[in-house]
Structures are given as C-alpha cells and as structure tokens.
Amino acid sequence: MPRCVGSVLAQTASDWELVLVDDGSTDGSAEICRKYAEADARIKYIFKENGGVSSARNAGLDAARGEFVMFVDSDDAIAPNTLERVLCKQAEHDFDCVVWGCDQNGHIWAPEVDEDYLDIVDFQKDFIRHLNTELLCPCWNKLFKRELINARFNESISHAEDFIFCLDYLKRCSNIAFIKDPLYLYDVYVSGSSTHHFKESNLNALEKMQHSVLDYIRQENDYLLFAKYVRDLTFQFRLLLKDNAMSYAAKRSAIKKWLPRSFFRNLNIFKYNMDWKNKVIMILVQKSLFPLAHILMNR
C-alpha cells in the first residue's frame, strides 16, 4: 500500500481525490490508511466488511466526487506524470475514455502508437484488434468520466469483472484515446497470484464476458471476436486439468455443467492459433472426451 499511495502523492498534478477502500483488512492496513487521511485532506478513508475486489471498487465509486475516475490496486503504482498526461490527453477532444499502457515488472504491455478515435464508430471498426491486445480488459489503465458510469462491478463473479465493467462503460462513449506510454506499474508477482488457481465460477464468468463482447459489437459471425474467449478458456482448462487439489470427479463435473450452455461448444477450434497440444485438449473437452483430455494434459 505505501508504494501505491506514495505514487499518487508524487503526482506532478496536484488536484486529485484519493479514496482508500479498506475491504475488511486485518493486517494493520486500517491504521496506515487513517494516517494518510489525517495527513492529507485529499485522501478519504473508507472501511467496509470484506466483500472482495468488486465490492471494494463499487464502494470507491460511490464515494468518489471528482469529474473523472481512475482505479489503482493497492499493490501497484502509477508513474509520477500519469494524472497530468492522461488529463491533458482527455482535454484535447473531451475524450470519454483514455487508455494507456502498463509496465509489468519490466515487461511493457502497451499500445504500439498513440491513437485518437474522435468517433466511436471508427474505434468499433478496430475493436477486434484492441480486444486481442488485452488492453481493453482491466479497469486500472483507463480514465473514466464519472457521469458516464452507469453500471457497477459484478460482485457475483471474481474473474473478467473488470472487462465486463469496461464494456458497459464503452457503450456510453462517443470517442476514445490510447496512450502508448506504460503509465501503470503492475506488480504481477503479487497482483496476479489469485488468477493462477482454477475456480469453477471462472468458466461462468467467461460466458458473461463473451455475452458482453457480443452485446457491445454485435458481430457474432466473426470468429476473431471469440479469440480472447478461446485463449482465456485454454488457460482455465490447463489450470483445471493440472489442479492436484481437485478430484477427477469434481473436474469432470465442472466441465459437464458448463459445456452445454457455453459458446465454446459450437466454436471451430481449428480456426484459432495455438500449439497442437492445447488444440487437441480443447477439441477433446469440446467433444466431451474429458478423460482423454485429462490424460494428455498430465503426461
């Protein structure tokens, strides 16, 4: 947390409000937050019972009073010029959304160039390209106009909730800009740790995510609209099949319940670029040949 708050205090722009949401911590974070709030009038501290990251973000949204909203996870940080850089970009054409790059412990994940879409229709034509870079997915590399935020984060899921929130917001945007600078400093070793364990609910969350993608762009016949979905499913299948803490029966049950109502069931997996082993595993799962997929994954 000190790294996160310190990065906000170090901003070259000084007109900001920081809402610290304590999601039922028991590790001394409450006292740290109180001290920050007492020392700087721009910092607001909120304590709530533990409800998860979506619940915490919703509490922050409810408490925010500024014209714009950004999110920063407690283990991460932002570059010193982030606010100045993105607010200057927003003001150029009164952009409804600004997206920027990320530095993941030295791995740069960012747009190739600065891009301005003065008409959201032009962005929608490029939607698939941006979808498959993953830059649209997180909430923490974006500037939002608070007045355009209608929905809240879905507290019933713990996977893809960022992306679903962002897609709902994009439906209200008239324009959007991309900044190639990696302004968000993401601690992948800490922040990403919870994403490397299989949860049955993640499969259902991916279905909700894909519904949101199709609801936004309305081009179901383009197989590339499912490329991210397939990529995410591949990752989830590998987690599931390699999970030694989960019984074989539980694994098979999870797939059996999810598969019939999934988008995955009717996709042509041969169209998607992946190595042969993943492709075979995907096809075996799709054909309900889970025992063979399990054997192949664990060889």
N, C-alpha and C positions, 0 to 999 in steps of 0.2 A: 503493500500500500504506500509506503513512503516514496517509492520510486514513481508511482502513478501520480500522487498528489503533488510531489515535487516538480514533475514535468508540467503540470498546469500552472503552478506558481511561477515557473520560469518562462512563461509565455511572453513573447515580445508585445502582444496585445494585452491590455490590462482590463478591458471592460468585459467581464465574464462572471457567471454564477456557477459555482461547483456544488452539485448535490451529491453528498456521500450517503449511500444507502447501505446500512448495516443489516444484512439479511440474517439476523439472529446469531451473530458470531459469539463464540465462547473462548476466543483466544487472545483477548485484550484489545481487539480492534476498536471496540466502543470507546475506550479511553483515548486512543490515538485520534479517532475522529472528533471527539469532543474538543481536544486540544487544538486541532486545526480550525474548527469552527469558532472557538473562542479567540484565536489569534488573528483571524481574517474574516471580516464581515461579509465577504463574497462567498464564503463557504457555509453551506447548510447541511446539518447532520440529521438523518432520519434513521430511527431504529424500528425494525419490524420483526415479527416472528419469521423463522426460517420458512421460505416458500420456494426457493430456487431462483435461478438467474432471471427467468422471465418475470416472475413476481417482483423481483428487485428492480428490474428495468421499468416495469409499469409504475412502481411507486415513485421512481425518479421522474418519469414523465408527468405524473400527477402533481409533483411538487415543483416542476420547472416553471419559470416565469419569463424566460428570455424569448426573443423572437426566433432564435434558432436552437436546435438541439444536436448534441453530439454524444456518443457513448464511449467510455473508456473502461475496460475491465481492470480490476484492482491490481493485477499482477503485471499489467502492461504500462505503456507510457506513450506520449506524443512528442514529436520534435518541437523545439522551442518556438519555431515560427509557424506552427500549424494553424492556430487561430487567425493570425494575420494573413497567411497565404490563402486559406480557404474563404475567408470573408471578403478579401479583395477579389477573388475569382467570382464569388457569388454576386458581388455588386456590379460586375461587368455587364451582365444582361439580366439581372434579377433572377438568377437560376433557382429553380425549385429544389434541386438536389445537386450536390457536388460530391464526387467520388475520388478517392486518392489511393496511393499505393501503400504498401506495408513492407517493413523490414522484419523478417522472421529470424532473429538471431543471426543476422548476416546474409540470409537468403532473401533477395529482393523479389517481391511479388507485386507488380505494378503495371499500369497501362504502358504500352510502348511509347505513346506520344500523348501530349495534351490534346483533348478533343472537346469541342463545344457542339452540342446539339441544340440549336435555337428552336427547333420544332421537334416535339417528342415523336412525331411520326418518323422522322429520319433516324432517331435512335431505335425505334422499333424494327426498322429495316436491318439494323446491325445487332439486334438483340441476341441472336444465337451466338455471335462472335463474343460478345461480352459475357453471356451466360456461361460459356465454356472456359472462361479465364478464371472463374470463381470470384471475381471482384464484386459482383452484384450481391453475393451471398451474406457477408457479415454486416452487422449494423454499425460496427465501430470504425469504419473507414468512410463515413458519409456525414454530410451536413444536411439536416432536415429543417424545413420550416415548420415550426410548432403548429401553426394554424392549419396546415395540411395533413397533420397526423390525425387519422380517424380511428384506426384500429389500435389494439394493444397487442402485446406479445402473448401468444397462446401458451397459457400456463399448464395445459394438459399434456404437452409434449416437451421433450428435452433435447430434440435434435431437429435441425432445419428451421427452428422457430424464428431465427434471425431473417432468413431468406423470405419466409412467408410474410413477415412484417414488412420487409423492404419492397416486395412485390405489391403488396396492398398500397403502400405509400406511392409507388411509381404510377399507379392508376390515377393519381390526383395531380401528377406533374405535367407541366406544359413544356418543360425543357430540362436539360441535364448537362453537366460538365464533368470531364475527367481530368485529373491532375496526375502526371506521371511520377511526381516526387513521392518517395516512400516515407510519408509523414507519421504513420502509425508504427510503433515499435512493439511488436508482439513477442511475448516470451513463450514460444511454442512448447518448451520443455515443461512449463507449469500450466499454462492455459489450455494446452491441448491434451493433457493427460487423461481427462474424463472421456474423451472421444475415442479412446483406444480400447474400449470394453464393449462387448455386444449387449444390447438391450432389445428385447422383443419389440418394445414400443418404437424403436428406431425405424423398423420396416413400415409401420403405420404412418410415422412422421414423414417418410419419404413419399408415401402416397399423397399425403396432404400437400407436400411441397410441389409435386408434379401437377396436382389439380390447380394450384396457384399459378404455376408457369403457364399452363394451357388457358387458364382464365384471363391471364394478362395478355397473351399474344394471339390466342385463338387461331392457331395453325396446326392442328393436330396431325395433319398428314406429313409434316416434315420430320423425318426420323431424327434429325440432329437436335430437335427440341428435347429428345429423351437421352441425349448423350451424357449429360451430367447425372441424370437419374440412374442410368446404367452404371456409370463409374462409381457412384455412391453405393449402389447395391453390391457391386463387386467387392468393395471394401467391407461392407457389412457381412457378406457371405463368408469372406475369409476370416473375419473375427469370430463369426458363429462356428464355423467348422473347426477352428483351432482352439476353441474355448474348452479347456480341460475341466473347468469347474461346472460345466453344464452337461447333464446326461445326454446320451444319444437320443433317448426318447423325447426329452424336452426340446432338443434341437429340431427333431423331425416334426414335432407338434407345432412349433413356432412357424415353420415353413408351410405346413399343411393348412393352418388357419389363415395365413396371409395370402398365399398364392392365388386362390380362386378369384379374389376381388382386386387383384393388383393390375397395374398397367403392364407389368413385366410379362405376364402370362402370354400376351399376344404380340410381343416385340420380335422382330427378326434380328437375333443376336449376331448373325453373320455380318451385318452392316457395320458393326461397331469395332473400332480399333482397340485390340487388347491382345496380350500374349495367348498362345494356344491353350495353356493350362487353365487360365481364367475363363477363356471362351468355352472350353469343354465343361468346366464346372457350372457355368451359367446355364448352358443348354441342359445339362443333367438335372439341375434344380427346376428349370422351366418344364421339363418333361416328367416331373415328379419322380425322378430316379435319384432320390436323395441318398440312399445307401452308397451308390457308386460315386456320387459327388464327395461324400464323406471320406471314402477310401482314398480317392485321388488326392484330396487336399492333405491328407495325413500320411502320404507316402514320402 
